[in-house]
Protein backbone atom coordinates (compact mmCIF):
# COMPACT_ATOMS: atom_id res chain seq x y z
CA UNK A 1 0.00 0.00 0.00
CA UNK A 2 1.33 3.43 -0.93
CA UNK A 3 1.16 6.41 1.42
CA UNK A 4 0.80 9.60 -0.61
CA UNK A 5 -0.32 12.04 2.09
CA UNK A 6 1.81 15.11 2.72
CA UNK A 7 0.58 15.22 6.31
CA UNK A 8 3.17 16.44 8.80
CA UNK A 9 3.20 14.94 12.27
CA UNK A 10 4.97 15.98 15.45
CA UNK A 11 6.70 14.27 18.35
CA UNK A 12 8.77 15.34 21.34
CA UNK A 13 12.49 14.78 21.86
CA UNK A 14 13.61 13.83 25.38
CA UNK A 15 14.50 17.47 26.14
CA UNK A 16 11.06 18.70 25.08
CA UNK A 17 11.99 19.94 21.59
CA UNK A 18 9.15 19.44 19.11
CA UNK A 19 10.21 17.59 15.96
CA UNK A 20 8.26 17.51 12.69
CA UNK A 21 8.22 14.34 10.60
CA UNK A 22 6.41 12.89 7.58
CA UNK A 23 5.85 9.42 6.18
CA UNK A 24 5.07 8.56 2.57
CA UNK A 25 5.80 5.90 -0.03
CA UNK A 26 5.39 2.15 -0.07
CA UNK A 27 7.40 -0.90 0.87
CA UNK A 28 9.90 -1.61 3.65
CA UNK A 29 10.71 1.34 5.92
CA UNK A 30 13.62 3.64 5.05
CA UNK A 31 14.50 6.39 7.52
CA UNK A 32 16.28 9.47 6.18
CA UNK A 33 18.13 11.17 9.00
CA UNK A 34 17.62 14.92 9.17
CA UNK A 35 20.35 17.03 7.61
CA UNK A 36 21.41 20.64 7.35
CA UNK A 37 18.61 22.81 5.98
CA UNK A 38 15.51 20.88 5.07
CA UNK A 39 11.84 21.82 5.21
CA UNK A 40 9.23 19.05 5.03
CA UNK A 41 6.79 21.18 3.04
CA UNK A 42 9.12 23.25 0.85
CA UNK A 43 11.16 20.22 -0.21
CA UNK A 44 8.17 18.81 -2.11
CA UNK A 45 8.60 21.55 -4.72
CA UNK A 46 12.37 21.65 -4.54
CA UNK A 47 14.57 21.41 -7.66
CA UNK A 48 17.29 20.24 -5.26
CA UNK A 49 15.51 17.64 -3.06
CA UNK A 50 12.34 16.55 -4.88
CA UNK A 51 14.01 13.79 -6.90
CA UNK A 52 15.41 12.36 -3.65
CA UNK A 53 11.94 12.21 -2.12
CA UNK A 54 10.40 10.66 -5.23
CA UNK A 55 12.99 7.97 -5.77
CA UNK A 56 13.51 7.02 -2.13
CA UNK A 57 9.77 6.60 -1.57
CA UNK A 58 9.09 4.68 -4.77
CA UNK A 59 9.78 1.26 -3.25
CA UNK A 60 10.11 2.17 0.42
CA UNK A 61 8.01 3.79 3.09
CA UNK A 62 10.14 6.88 3.61
CA UNK A 63 10.32 8.58 6.99
CA UNK A 64 11.97 12.01 6.99
CA UNK A 65 12.04 14.78 9.53
CA UNK A 66 13.29 18.33 10.05
CA UNK A 67 16.14 18.60 12.51
CA UNK A 68 15.80 20.82 15.55
CA UNK A 69 16.20 24.46 14.57
CA UNK A 70 15.05 23.90 10.99
CA UNK A 71 11.89 23.67 8.93
CA UNK A 72 8.75 22.82 10.89
CA UNK A 73 10.59 21.58 13.98
CA UNK A 74 11.14 23.91 16.94
CA UNK A 75 13.20 26.94 15.94
CA UNK A 76 15.59 26.83 18.91
CA UNK A 77 18.12 24.00 18.45
CA UNK A 78 19.65 24.47 21.89
CA UNK A 79 23.25 23.28 22.03
CA UNK A 80 23.04 19.99 20.10
CA UNK A 81 25.54 17.15 20.47
CA UNK A 82 25.82 13.69 18.92
CA UNK A 83 23.73 12.35 21.81
CA UNK A 84 21.08 15.02 21.23
CA UNK A 85 20.78 14.19 17.53
CA UNK A 86 20.70 10.44 18.21
CA UNK A 87 17.94 10.98 20.77
CA UNK A 88 16.01 13.02 18.19
CA UNK A 89 16.26 10.20 15.66
CA UNK A 90 15.13 7.70 18.27
CA UNK A 91 12.14 9.87 19.21
CA UNK A 92 11.01 10.11 15.58
CA UNK A 93 11.26 6.38 14.77
CA UNK A 94 9.50 5.52 18.03
CA UNK A 95 6.70 7.97 17.26
CA UNK A 96 6.34 6.41 13.80
CA UNK A 97 6.13 2.94 15.34
CA UNK A 98 9.12 1.49 13.51
CA UNK A 99 10.93 -1.52 14.95
CA UNK A 100 13.49 -2.42 12.27
CA UNK A 101 14.40 -0.37 9.23
CA UNK A 102 17.05 0.70 6.74
CA UNK A 103 18.76 3.92 7.79
CA UNK A 104 20.05 6.61 5.40
CA UNK A 105 22.48 9.22 6.71
CA UNK A 106 23.44 12.08 4.38
CA UNK A 107 26.26 14.50 5.25
CA UNK A 108 26.19 15.09 9.03
CA UNK A 109 23.40 12.51 9.18
CA UNK A 110 26.01 9.85 8.40
CA UNK A 111 27.68 10.44 11.77
CA UNK A 112 24.33 10.33 13.56
CA UNK A 113 23.38 7.15 11.71
CA UNK A 114 26.69 5.58 12.65
CA UNK A 115 26.19 6.41 16.34
CA UNK A 116 22.56 5.21 16.26
CA UNK A 117 23.43 1.94 14.51
CA UNK A 118 26.15 1.23 17.07
CA UNK A 119 23.68 1.89 19.89
CA UNK A 120 20.77 -0.05 18.35
CA UNK A 121 22.06 -2.98 16.26
CA UNK A 122 18.72 -4.74 16.69
CA UNK A 123 16.82 -1.95 14.89
CA UNK A 124 19.04 -1.07 11.93
CA UNK A 125 18.61 -3.61 9.13
CA UNK A 126 21.00 -1.83 6.75
CA UNK A 127 22.95 1.41 6.93
CA UNK A 128 23.56 3.75 3.97
CA UNK A 129 25.89 6.71 4.40
CA UNK A 130 26.24 9.32 1.66
CA UNK A 131 28.63 12.31 1.66
CA UNK A 132 29.31 11.71 5.33
CA UNK A 133 32.05 11.93 7.88
CA UNK A 134 33.00 10.62 11.32
CA UNK A 135 34.63 13.83 12.53
CA UNK A 136 33.63 17.48 12.22
CA UNK A 137 35.52 20.34 10.60
CA UNK A 138 37.51 21.29 13.68
CA UNK A 139 38.78 17.72 13.96
CA UNK A 140 39.89 17.56 10.34
CA UNK A 141 41.89 20.79 10.16
CA UNK A 142 39.07 22.87 8.66
CA UNK A 143 38.51 25.22 11.60
CA UNK A 144 39.26 28.24 9.39
CA UNK A 145 36.55 27.18 6.95
CA UNK A 146 34.07 26.85 9.83
CA UNK A 147 34.86 30.40 10.97
CA UNK A 148 34.36 31.69 7.44
CA UNK A 149 30.97 30.00 7.18
CA UNK A 150 29.86 31.43 10.52
CA UNK A 151 30.98 34.89 9.38
CA UNK A 152 28.97 34.54 6.16
CA UNK A 153 25.88 33.56 8.15
CA UNK A 154 26.18 36.53 10.50
CA UNK A 155 26.86 38.93 7.63
CA UNK A 156 23.95 38.19 5.35
CA UNK A 157 21.78 35.20 6.25
CA UNK A 158 18.52 37.08 6.71
CA UNK A 159 18.94 39.80 4.08
CA UNK A 160 17.15 39.92 0.73
CA UNK A 161 20.52 39.94 -1.05
CA UNK A 162 21.65 36.29 -1.37
CA UNK A 163 25.34 37.12 -1.82
CA UNK A 164 26.50 35.68 1.50
CA UNK A 165 24.14 32.69 1.36
CA UNK A 166 25.49 31.96 -2.12
CA UNK A 167 28.70 30.82 -0.38
CA UNK A 168 26.76 27.79 0.86
CA UNK A 169 24.99 27.22 -2.47
CA UNK A 170 28.32 27.18 -4.30
CA UNK A 171 29.74 24.67 -1.80
CA UNK A 172 26.75 22.34 -1.80
CA UNK A 173 25.75 22.70 -5.47
CA UNK A 174 28.78 23.88 -7.48
CA UNK A 175 27.27 22.61 -10.75
CA UNK A 176 23.72 23.68 -9.93
CA UNK A 177 21.59 25.73 -12.31
CA UNK A 178 20.66 29.34 -11.51
CA UNK A 179 17.18 28.12 -10.52
CA UNK A 180 18.61 25.53 -8.13
CA UNK A 181 21.00 28.06 -6.62
CA UNK A 182 18.20 30.59 -6.18
CA UNK A 183 15.93 28.03 -4.55
CA UNK A 184 18.65 26.90 -2.15
CA UNK A 185 19.52 30.51 -1.28
CA UNK A 186 15.90 31.18 -0.37
CA UNK A 187 15.52 27.90 1.54
CA UNK A 188 18.31 28.89 3.90
CA UNK A 189 16.57 32.11 4.84
CA UNK A 190 13.17 30.43 5.26
CA UNK A 191 14.12 27.27 7.12
CA UNK A 192 16.24 28.57 10.00
CA UNK A 193 17.42 31.72 11.78
CA UNK A 194 20.85 33.30 11.92
CA UNK A 195 21.48 32.17 15.48
CA UNK A 196 20.23 28.63 14.87
CA UNK A 197 22.40 28.30 11.75
CA UNK A 198 25.48 29.39 13.71
CA UNK A 199 24.78 26.94 16.52
CA UNK A 200 24.27 24.07 14.09
CA UNK A 201 27.49 24.83 12.19
CA UNK A 202 29.50 25.03 15.42
CA UNK A 203 27.93 21.85 16.81
CA UNK A 204 28.80 19.97 13.65
CA UNK A 205 32.38 21.23 13.82
CA UNK A 206 33.07 19.23 16.97
CA UNK A 207 31.15 16.11 16.00
CA UNK A 208 33.12 12.88 16.56
CA UNK A 209 31.97 9.26 16.12
CA UNK A 210 35.38 7.74 15.32
CA UNK A 211 35.40 5.69 18.51
CA UNK A 212 31.90 4.24 18.09
CA UNK A 213 32.03 3.48 14.34
CA UNK A 214 33.81 0.11 14.77
CA UNK A 215 30.83 -1.01 16.88
CA UNK A 216 28.40 -0.88 13.93
CA UNK A 217 27.14 -4.37 13.11
CA UNK A 218 24.69 -3.56 10.32
CA UNK A 219 25.64 -4.12 6.71
CA UNK A 220 26.85 -0.72 5.55
CA UNK A 221 27.15 1.07 2.21
CA UNK A 222 29.25 4.25 2.08
CA UNK A 223 28.88 6.46 -1.01
CA UNK A 224 30.85 9.64 -1.58
CA UNK A 225 31.35 12.11 -4.43
CA UNK A 226 34.98 12.21 -5.52
CA UNK A 227 35.14 16.02 -5.72
CA UNK A 228 32.72 16.89 -2.92
CA UNK A 229 33.30 20.55 -1.97
CA UNK A 230 31.76 20.22 1.52
CA UNK A 231 33.13 16.94 2.85
CA UNK A 232 36.45 15.76 1.35
CA UNK A 233 36.38 12.29 -0.17
CA UNK A 234 39.06 11.23 2.34
CA UNK A 235 36.42 11.51 5.07
CA UNK A 236 34.21 9.05 3.21
CA UNK A 237 37.12 6.65 2.89
CA UNK A 238 37.84 6.99 6.61
CA UNK A 239 34.20 6.33 7.50
CA UNK A 240 34.18 3.17 5.37
CA UNK A 241 37.45 2.01 6.93
CA UNK A 242 36.13 2.48 10.47
CA UNK A 243 32.92 0.45 10.01
CA UNK A 244 33.57 -3.31 9.80
CA UNK A 245 32.80 -4.75 6.37
CA UNK A 246 31.51 -1.46 4.93
CA UNK A 247 31.39 -1.20 1.14
CA UNK A 248 32.69 2.04 -0.39
CA UNK A 249 31.36 3.42 -3.69
CA UNK A 250 32.75 6.65 -5.17
CA UNK A 251 30.68 8.61 -7.70
CA UNK A 252 31.87 11.29 -10.11
CA UNK A 253 30.50 14.61 -8.90
CA UNK A 254 31.51 17.85 -7.20
CA UNK A 255 28.04 18.31 -5.67
CA UNK A 256 27.42 17.57 -2.03
CA UNK A 257 23.72 17.19 -2.85
CA UNK A 258 23.45 15.06 -5.99
CA UNK A 259 21.26 16.62 -8.66
CA UNK A 260 18.75 14.78 -10.82
CA UNK A 261 20.43 15.48 -14.17
CA UNK A 262 23.96 14.29 -13.34
CA UNK A 263 25.23 10.72 -13.95
CA UNK A 264 26.37 10.48 -10.32
CA UNK A 265 22.73 10.51 -9.19
CA UNK A 266 21.97 7.34 -11.13
CA UNK A 267 25.26 5.83 -9.93
CA UNK A 268 24.18 6.50 -6.35
CA UNK A 269 20.67 5.17 -6.86
CA UNK A 270 22.01 2.08 -8.62
CA UNK A 271 24.29 1.32 -5.68
CA UNK A 272 21.47 2.01 -3.23
CA UNK A 273 18.96 -0.18 -5.08
CA UNK A 274 21.45 -3.04 -5.29
CA UNK A 275 22.29 -2.73 -1.61
CA UNK A 276 18.64 -2.64 -0.53
CA UNK A 277 17.56 -5.29 -3.07
CA UNK A 278 15.11 -2.79 -4.51
CA UNK A 279 12.85 -4.13 -7.30
CA UNK A 280 13.34 -2.73 -10.80
CA UNK A 281 11.76 0.68 -11.34
CA UNK A 282 8.39 0.73 -13.14
CA UNK A 283 8.51 1.85 -16.74
CA UNK A 284 7.77 5.51 -17.50
CA UNK A 285 4.80 4.41 -19.62
CA UNK A 286 3.16 2.80 -16.59
CA UNK A 287 3.04 6.15 -14.77
CA UNK A 288 2.25 8.52 -17.62
CA UNK A 289 -1.44 8.25 -16.71
CA UNK A 290 -0.72 10.09 -13.43
CA UNK A 291 0.19 13.30 -15.25
CA UNK A 292 -2.06 16.34 -15.08
CA UNK A 293 -3.66 17.70 -18.28
CA UNK A 294 -1.15 20.55 -18.36
CA UNK A 295 1.77 18.16 -17.86
CA UNK A 296 0.46 15.99 -20.70
CA UNK A 297 0.30 19.09 -22.89
CA UNK A 298 3.93 19.91 -22.11
CA UNK A 299 4.91 16.28 -22.68
CA UNK A 300 3.22 16.26 -26.08
CA UNK A 301 5.36 19.24 -27.10
CA UNK A 302 8.48 17.50 -25.79
CA UNK A 303 7.54 14.47 -27.90
CA UNK A 304 7.24 16.83 -30.87
CA UNK A 305 10.85 17.86 -30.33
CA UNK A 306 10.28 21.43 -29.11
CA UNK A 307 12.83 23.15 -26.88
CA UNK A 308 11.86 24.66 -23.53
CA UNK A 309 11.88 28.14 -25.08
CA UNK A 310 9.60 27.01 -27.90
CA UNK A 311 7.22 25.30 -25.46
CA UNK A 312 7.06 28.47 -23.35
CA UNK A 313 6.16 30.55 -26.41
CA UNK A 314 3.54 28.03 -27.54
CA UNK A 315 1.85 27.90 -24.12
CA UNK A 316 2.39 31.61 -23.36
CA UNK A 317 4.17 30.91 -20.09
CA UNK A 318 7.69 31.55 -18.79
CA UNK A 319 10.56 29.17 -19.45
CA UNK A 320 10.83 28.70 -15.69
CA UNK A 321 7.23 27.44 -15.61
CA UNK A 322 8.02 24.96 -18.35
CA UNK A 323 11.07 23.77 -16.42
CA UNK A 324 8.96 23.29 -13.31
CA UNK A 325 6.43 21.20 -15.26
CA UNK A 326 9.24 19.11 -16.73
CA UNK A 327 10.75 18.55 -13.29
CA UNK A 328 7.39 17.24 -12.06
CA UNK A 329 6.97 15.09 -15.17
CA UNK A 330 10.42 13.55 -14.85
CA UNK A 331 9.78 12.83 -11.19
CA UNK A 332 6.51 11.05 -11.95
CA UNK A 333 8.06 9.09 -14.82
CA UNK A 334 11.20 8.24 -12.81
CA UNK A 335 13.60 9.53 -15.44
CA UNK A 336 16.49 11.95 -15.18
CA UNK A 337 19.67 13.05 -16.92
CA UNK A 338 20.25 13.71 -20.59
CA UNK A 339 17.90 10.90 -21.62
CA UNK A 340 14.92 12.34 -19.75
CA UNK A 341 13.36 14.12 -22.75
CA UNK A 342 13.71 11.00 -24.90
CA UNK A 343 12.19 8.77 -22.23
CA UNK A 344 9.33 11.19 -21.68
CA UNK A 345 8.65 11.39 -25.40
CA UNK A 346 8.64 7.60 -25.61
CA UNK A 347 6.20 7.39 -22.71
CA UNK A 348 3.89 9.91 -24.36
CA UNK A 349 4.03 8.06 -27.66
CA UNK A 350 3.12 4.82 -25.92
CA UNK A 351 0.15 6.46 -24.23
CA UNK A 352 -1.08 8.26 -27.34
CA UNK A 353 -0.66 5.24 -29.60
CA UNK A 354 -2.52 2.86 -27.33
CA UNK A 355 -5.38 5.13 -26.29
CA UNK A 356 -4.73 4.65 -22.57
CA UNK A 357 -4.26 0.89 -22.83
CA UNK A 358 -1.70 -0.70 -20.48
CA UNK A 359 1.79 -0.61 -22.00
CA UNK A 360 3.27 -3.78 -23.44
CA UNK A 361 6.52 -5.12 -22.08
CA UNK A 362 8.62 -4.46 -25.16
CA UNK A 363 7.92 -0.76 -25.56
CA UNK A 364 7.90 -0.21 -21.80
CA UNK A 365 11.30 -1.84 -21.48
CA UNK A 366 12.66 0.46 -24.18
CA UNK A 367 11.37 3.52 -22.33
CA UNK A 368 12.84 2.22 -19.08
CA UNK A 369 16.25 1.79 -20.72
CA UNK A 370 16.09 5.35 -21.97
CA UNK A 371 15.28 6.61 -18.48
CA UNK A 372 18.14 4.67 -16.85
CA UNK A 373 20.79 5.34 -19.51
C-alpha positions as CSV (number, residue, x, y, z in Angstrom):
1,X,0.0,0.0,0.0
2,X,1.3,3.4,-0.9
3,X,1.2,6.4,1.4
4,X,0.8,9.6,-0.6
5,X,-0.3,12.0,2.1
6,X,1.8,15.1,2.7
7,X,0.6,15.2,6.3
8,X,3.2,16.4,8.8
9,X,3.2,14.9,12.3
10,X,5.0,16.0,15.5
11,X,6.7,14.3,18.4
12,X,8.8,15.3,21.3
13,X,12.5,14.8,21.9
14,X,13.6,13.8,25.4
15,X,14.5,17.5,26.1
16,X,11.1,18.7,25.1
17,X,12.0,19.9,21.6
18,X,9.2,19.4,19.1
19,X,10.2,17.6,16.0
20,X,8.3,17.5,12.7
21,X,8.2,14.3,10.6
22,X,6.4,12.9,7.6
23,X,5.9,9.4,6.2
24,X,5.1,8.6,2.6
25,X,5.8,5.9,0.0
26,X,5.4,2.1,-0.1
27,X,7.4,-0.9,0.9
28,X,9.9,-1.6,3.6
29,X,10.7,1.3,5.9
30,X,13.6,3.6,5.1
31,X,14.5,6.4,7.5
32,X,16.3,9.5,6.2
33,X,18.1,11.2,9.0
34,X,17.6,14.9,9.2
35,X,20.3,17.0,7.6
36,X,21.4,20.6,7.3
37,X,18.6,22.8,6.0
38,X,15.5,20.9,5.1
39,X,11.8,21.8,5.2
40,X,9.2,19.1,5.0
41,X,6.8,21.2,3.0
42,X,9.1,23.2,0.9
43,X,11.2,20.2,-0.2
44,X,8.2,18.8,-2.1
45,X,8.6,21.5,-4.7
46,X,12.4,21.7,-4.5
47,X,14.6,21.4,-7.7
48,X,17.3,20.2,-5.3
49,X,15.5,17.6,-3.1
50,X,12.3,16.6,-4.9
51,X,14.0,13.8,-6.9
52,X,15.4,12.4,-3.6
53,X,11.9,12.2,-2.1
54,X,10.4,10.7,-5.2
55,X,13.0,8.0,-5.8
56,X,13.5,7.0,-2.1
57,X,9.8,6.6,-1.6
58,X,9.1,4.7,-4.8
59,X,9.8,1.3,-3.2
60,X,10.1,2.2,0.4
61,X,8.0,3.8,3.1
62,X,10.1,6.9,3.6
63,X,10.3,8.6,7.0
64,X,12.0,12.0,7.0
65,X,12.0,14.8,9.5
66,X,13.3,18.3,10.1
67,X,16.1,18.6,12.5
68,X,15.8,20.8,15.5
69,X,16.2,24.5,14.6
70,X,15.0,23.9,11.0
71,X,11.9,23.7,8.9
72,X,8.8,22.8,10.9
73,X,10.6,21.6,14.0
74,X,11.1,23.9,16.9
75,X,13.2,26.9,15.9
76,X,15.6,26.8,18.9
77,X,18.1,24.0,18.4
78,X,19.6,24.5,21.9
79,X,23.3,23.3,22.0
80,X,23.0,20.0,20.1
81,X,25.5,17.1,20.5
82,X,25.8,13.7,18.9
83,X,23.7,12.4,21.8
84,X,21.1,15.0,21.2
85,X,20.8,14.2,17.5
86,X,20.7,10.4,18.2
87,X,17.9,11.0,20.8
88,X,16.0,13.0,18.2
89,X,16.3,10.2,15.7
90,X,15.1,7.7,18.3
91,X,12.1,9.9,19.2
92,X,11.0,10.1,15.6
93,X,11.3,6.4,14.8
94,X,9.5,5.5,18.0
95,X,6.7,8.0,17.3
96,X,6.3,6.4,13.8
97,X,6.1,2.9,15.3
98,X,9.1,1.5,13.5
99,X,10.9,-1.5,14.9
100,X,13.5,-2.4,12.3
101,X,14.4,-0.4,9.2
102,X,17.1,0.7,6.7
103,X,18.8,3.9,7.8
104,X,20.0,6.6,5.4
105,X,22.5,9.2,6.7
106,X,23.4,12.1,4.4
107,X,26.3,14.5,5.3
108,X,26.2,15.1,9.0
109,X,23.4,12.5,9.2
110,X,26.0,9.8,8.4
111,X,27.7,10.4,11.8
112,X,24.3,10.3,13.6
113,X,23.4,7.2,11.7
114,X,26.7,5.6,12.6
115,X,26.2,6.4,16.3
116,X,22.6,5.2,16.3
117,X,23.4,1.9,14.5
118,X,26.2,1.2,17.1
119,X,23.7,1.9,19.9
120,X,20.8,0.0,18.4
121,X,22.1,-3.0,16.3
122,X,18.7,-4.7,16.7
123,X,16.8,-2.0,14.9
124,X,19.0,-1.1,11.9
125,X,18.6,-3.6,9.1
126,X,21.0,-1.8,6.8
127,X,22.9,1.4,6.9
128,X,23.6,3.7,4.0
129,X,25.9,6.7,4.4
130,X,26.2,9.3,1.7
131,X,28.6,12.3,1.7
132,X,29.3,11.7,5.3
133,X,32.0,11.9,7.9
134,X,33.0,10.6,11.3
135,X,34.6,13.8,12.5
136,X,33.6,17.5,12.2
137,X,35.5,20.3,10.6
138,X,37.5,21.3,13.7
139,X,38.8,17.7,14.0
140,X,39.9,17.6,10.3
141,X,41.9,20.8,10.2
142,X,39.1,22.9,8.7
143,X,38.5,25.2,11.6
144,X,39.3,28.2,9.4
145,X,36.5,27.2,7.0
146,X,34.1,26.9,9.8
147,X,34.9,30.4,11.0
148,X,34.4,31.7,7.4
149,X,31.0,30.0,7.2
150,X,29.9,31.4,10.5
151,X,31.0,34.9,9.4
152,X,29.0,34.5,6.2
153,X,25.9,33.6,8.2
154,X,26.2,36.5,10.5
155,X,26.9,38.9,7.6
156,X,23.9,38.2,5.3
157,X,21.8,35.2,6.3
158,X,18.5,37.1,6.7
159,X,18.9,39.8,4.1
160,X,17.1,39.9,0.7
161,X,20.5,39.9,-1.0
162,X,21.6,36.3,-1.4
163,X,25.3,37.1,-1.8
164,X,26.5,35.7,1.5
165,X,24.1,32.7,1.4
166,X,25.5,32.0,-2.1
167,X,28.7,30.8,-0.4
168,X,26.8,27.8,0.9
169,X,25.0,27.2,-2.5
170,X,28.3,27.2,-4.3
171,X,29.7,24.7,-1.8
172,X,26.7,22.3,-1.8
173,X,25.7,22.7,-5.5
174,X,28.8,23.9,-7.5
175,X,27.3,22.6,-10.8
176,X,23.7,23.7,-9.9
177,X,21.6,25.7,-12.3
178,X,20.7,29.3,-11.5
179,X,17.2,28.1,-10.5
180,X,18.6,25.5,-8.1
181,X,21.0,28.1,-6.6
182,X,18.2,30.6,-6.2
183,X,15.9,28.0,-4.6
184,X,18.7,26.9,-2.2
185,X,19.5,30.5,-1.3
186,X,15.9,31.2,-0.4
187,X,15.5,27.9,1.5
188,X,18.3,28.9,3.9
189,X,16.6,32.1,4.8
190,X,13.2,30.4,5.3
191,X,14.1,27.3,7.1
192,X,16.2,28.6,10.0
193,X,17.4,31.7,11.8
194,X,20.9,33.3,11.9
195,X,21.5,32.2,15.5
196,X,20.2,28.6,14.9
197,X,22.4,28.3,11.7
198,X,25.5,29.4,13.7
199,X,24.8,26.9,16.5
200,X,24.3,24.1,14.1
201,X,27.5,24.8,12.2
202,X,29.5,25.0,15.4
203,X,27.9,21.9,16.8
204,X,28.8,20.0,13.7
205,X,32.4,21.2,13.8
206,X,33.1,19.2,17.0
207,X,31.2,16.1,16.0
208,X,33.1,12.9,16.6
209,X,32.0,9.3,16.1
210,X,35.4,7.7,15.3
211,X,35.4,5.7,18.5
212,X,31.9,4.2,18.1
213,X,32.0,3.5,14.3
214,X,33.8,0.1,14.8
215,X,30.8,-1.0,16.9
216,X,28.4,-0.9,13.9
217,X,27.1,-4.4,13.1
218,X,24.7,-3.6,10.3
219,X,25.6,-4.1,6.7
220,X,26.9,-0.7,5.5
221,X,27.2,1.1,2.2
222,X,29.3,4.2,2.1
223,X,28.9,6.5,-1.0
224,X,30.9,9.6,-1.6
225,X,31.4,12.1,-4.4
226,X,35.0,12.2,-5.5
227,X,35.1,16.0,-5.7
228,X,32.7,16.9,-2.9
229,X,33.3,20.6,-2.0
230,X,31.8,20.2,1.5
231,X,33.1,16.9,2.9
232,X,36.4,15.8,1.4
233,X,36.4,12.3,-0.2
234,X,39.1,11.2,2.3
235,X,36.4,11.5,5.1
236,X,34.2,9.0,3.2
237,X,37.1,6.7,2.9
238,X,37.8,7.0,6.6
239,X,34.2,6.3,7.5
240,X,34.2,3.2,5.4
241,X,37.4,2.0,6.9
242,X,36.1,2.5,10.5
243,X,32.9,0.5,10.0
244,X,33.6,-3.3,9.8
245,X,32.8,-4.7,6.4
246,X,31.5,-1.5,4.9
247,X,31.4,-1.2,1.1
248,X,32.7,2.0,-0.4
249,X,31.4,3.4,-3.7
250,X,32.7,6.7,-5.2
251,X,30.7,8.6,-7.7
252,X,31.9,11.3,-10.1
253,X,30.5,14.6,-8.9
254,X,31.5,17.8,-7.2
255,X,28.0,18.3,-5.7
256,X,27.4,17.6,-2.0
257,X,23.7,17.2,-2.9
258,X,23.5,15.1,-6.0
259,X,21.3,16.6,-8.7
260,X,18.8,14.8,-10.8
261,X,20.4,15.5,-14.2
262,X,24.0,14.3,-13.3
263,X,25.2,10.7,-13.9
264,X,26.4,10.5,-10.3
265,X,22.7,10.5,-9.2
266,X,22.0,7.3,-11.1
267,X,25.3,5.8,-9.9
268,X,24.2,6.5,-6.4
269,X,20.7,5.2,-6.9
270,X,22.0,2.1,-8.6
271,X,24.3,1.3,-5.7
272,X,21.5,2.0,-3.2
273,X,19.0,-0.2,-5.1
274,X,21.5,-3.0,-5.3
275,X,22.3,-2.7,-1.6
276,X,18.6,-2.6,-0.5
277,X,17.6,-5.3,-3.1
278,X,15.1,-2.8,-4.5
279,X,12.9,-4.1,-7.3
280,X,13.3,-2.7,-10.8
281,X,11.8,0.7,-11.3
282,X,8.4,0.7,-13.1
283,X,8.5,1.9,-16.7
284,X,7.8,5.5,-17.5
285,X,4.8,4.4,-19.6
286,X,3.2,2.8,-16.6
287,X,3.0,6.2,-14.8
288,X,2.2,8.5,-17.6
289,X,-1.4,8.3,-16.7
290,X,-0.7,10.1,-13.4
291,X,0.2,13.3,-15.2
292,X,-2.1,16.3,-15.1
293,X,-3.7,17.7,-18.3
294,X,-1.2,20.5,-18.4
295,X,1.8,18.2,-17.9
296,X,0.5,16.0,-20.7
297,X,0.3,19.1,-22.9
298,X,3.9,19.9,-22.1
299,X,4.9,16.3,-22.7
300,X,3.2,16.3,-26.1
301,X,5.4,19.2,-27.1
302,X,8.5,17.5,-25.8
303,X,7.5,14.5,-27.9
304,X,7.2,16.8,-30.9
305,X,10.9,17.9,-30.3
306,X,10.3,21.4,-29.1
307,X,12.8,23.1,-26.9
308,X,11.9,24.7,-23.5
309,X,11.9,28.1,-25.1
310,X,9.6,27.0,-27.9
311,X,7.2,25.3,-25.5
312,X,7.1,28.5,-23.4
313,X,6.2,30.5,-26.4
314,X,3.5,28.0,-27.5
315,X,1.8,27.9,-24.1
316,X,2.4,31.6,-23.4
317,X,4.2,30.9,-20.1
318,X,7.7,31.5,-18.8
319,X,10.6,29.2,-19.5
320,X,10.8,28.7,-15.7
321,X,7.2,27.4,-15.6
322,X,8.0,25.0,-18.4
323,X,11.1,23.8,-16.4
324,X,9.0,23.3,-13.3
325,X,6.4,21.2,-15.3
326,X,9.2,19.1,-16.7
327,X,10.8,18.5,-13.3
328,X,7.4,17.2,-12.1
329,X,7.0,15.1,-15.2
330,X,10.4,13.6,-14.9
331,X,9.8,12.8,-11.2
332,X,6.5,11.0,-11.9
333,X,8.1,9.1,-14.8
334,X,11.2,8.2,-12.8
335,X,13.6,9.5,-15.4
336,X,16.5,11.9,-15.2
337,X,19.7,13.0,-16.9
338,X,20.3,13.7,-20.6
339,X,17.9,10.9,-21.6
340,X,14.9,12.3,-19.7
341,X,13.4,14.1,-22.8
342,X,13.7,11.0,-24.9
343,X,12.2,8.8,-22.2
344,X,9.3,11.2,-21.7
345,X,8.6,11.4,-25.4
346,X,8.6,7.6,-25.6
347,X,6.2,7.4,-22.7
348,X,3.9,9.9,-24.4
349,X,4.0,8.1,-27.7
350,X,3.1,4.8,-25.9
351,X,0.1,6.5,-24.2
352,X,-1.1,8.3,-27.3
353,X,-0.7,5.2,-29.6
354,X,-2.5,2.9,-27.3
355,X,-5.4,5.1,-26.3
356,X,-4.7,4.7,-22.6
357,X,-4.3,0.9,-22.8
358,X,-1.7,-0.7,-20.5
359,X,1.8,-0.6,-22.0
360,X,3.3,-3.8,-23.4
361,X,6.5,-5.1,-22.1
362,X,8.6,-4.5,-25.2
363,X,7.9,-0.8,-25.6
364,X,7.9,-0.2,-21.8
365,X,11.3,-1.8,-21.5
366,X,12.7,0.5,-24.2
367,X,11.4,3.5,-22.3
368,X,12.8,2.2,-19.1
369,X,16.2,1.8,-20.7
370,X,16.1,5.3,-22.0
371,X,15.3,6.6,-18.5
372,X,18.1,4.7,-16.9
373,X,20.8,5.3,-19.5
